Amino acid sequence: MLHWLIAPLIVAAAAPVPAPDDQAHLELVDDSFSAPLYVTAPEGDSRLFVVERGGRVKVVVDDQVLGTYLDVGFLLP
């Protein structure tokens, strides 16, 4: 059980930290997500992957939500 407590800390410690001179900005892509938790984009790829509560991963291309890319909701308790 201890590994469930330690693993997130190890992942957080390994995450890259932006340089102080990097400018972060927010941009609204779509407001139709029910409960977005995380967004990521493969390097060199224009697609965005949005992870929603409930286990759905949706793909966004050119500011258009194309639909559910993956649904792992059946794995959740």
C-alpha positions as CSV (number, residue, x, y, z in Angstrom):
1,M,0.0,0.0,0.0
2,L,2.9,2.3,0.6
3,H,3.8,2.3,-3.1
4,W,0.4,4.0,-3.8
5,L,1.5,6.9,-1.6
6,I,5.1,7.2,-2.9
7,A,4.6,6.6,-6.6
8,P,2.8,10.0,-7.3
9,L,5.6,11.8,-5.5
10,I,8.2,10.1,-7.6
11,V,6.3,11.0,-10.8
12,A,5.8,14.6,-9.6
13,A,9.6,14.9,-8.8
14,A,10.5,13.6,-12.3
15,A,8.2,16.1,-14.2
16,P,10.2,18.8,-16.1
17,V,10.1,22.2,-14.6
18,P,9.9,25.1,-17.1
19,A,12.7,27.7,-17.1
20,P,11.9,30.9,-15.2
21,D,11.8,32.9,-18.5
22,D,9.2,30.6,-20.1
23,Q,5.8,32.2,-20.5
24,A,2.8,30.0,-19.9
25,H,-0.6,30.9,-21.3
26,L,-4.1,29.5,-21.2
27,E,-6.3,29.0,-24.2
28,L,-9.9,27.8,-24.1
29,V,-10.2,25.0,-26.7
30,D,-13.7,23.8,-26.0
31,D,-16.1,24.1,-23.1
32,S,-18.1,20.9,-23.7
33,F,-15.9,18.7,-21.5
34,S,-17.8,17.3,-18.5
35,A,-14.9,17.0,-16.0
36,P,-11.5,17.5,-17.5
37,L,-8.5,16.4,-15.3
38,Y,-5.5,16.5,-17.6
39,V,-4.5,17.5,-21.1
40,T,-1.4,16.5,-23.1
41,A,-0.1,16.6,-26.6
42,P,2.5,14.4,-28.3
43,E,5.7,16.3,-29.3
44,G,5.5,17.3,-32.9
45,D,1.7,16.5,-33.1
46,S,-1.1,18.9,-33.3
47,R,-3.6,16.6,-31.5
48,L,-4.6,17.3,-27.8
49,F,-5.7,14.5,-25.6
50,V,-8.0,15.5,-22.8
51,V,-8.5,13.1,-19.9
52,E,-11.9,13.4,-18.2
53,R,-13.1,12.1,-14.8
54,G,-14.8,8.8,-15.5
55,G,-12.0,7.4,-17.6
56,R,-12.7,9.0,-21.0
57,V,-9.8,10.3,-23.1
58,K,-11.0,12.6,-25.9
59,V,-9.0,13.8,-28.9
60,V,-9.0,17.4,-30.1
61,V,-7.7,18.4,-33.6
62,D,-7.8,22.0,-34.9
63,D,-10.0,23.1,-31.9
64,Q,-12.6,20.4,-32.8
65,V,-13.4,17.6,-30.4
66,L,-13.3,14.5,-32.6
67,G,-14.8,12.2,-29.9
68,T,-13.7,9.6,-27.4
69,Y,-10.3,8.2,-28.2
70,L,-10.2,5.8,-25.3
71,D,-12.6,4.9,-22.5
72,V,-11.2,3.0,-19.5
73,G,-14.2,3.8,-17.2
74,F,-14.9,0.1,-16.8
75,L,-11.6,-0.1,-14.8
76,L,-12.7,2.4,-12.2
77,P,-14.4,1.3,-9.0
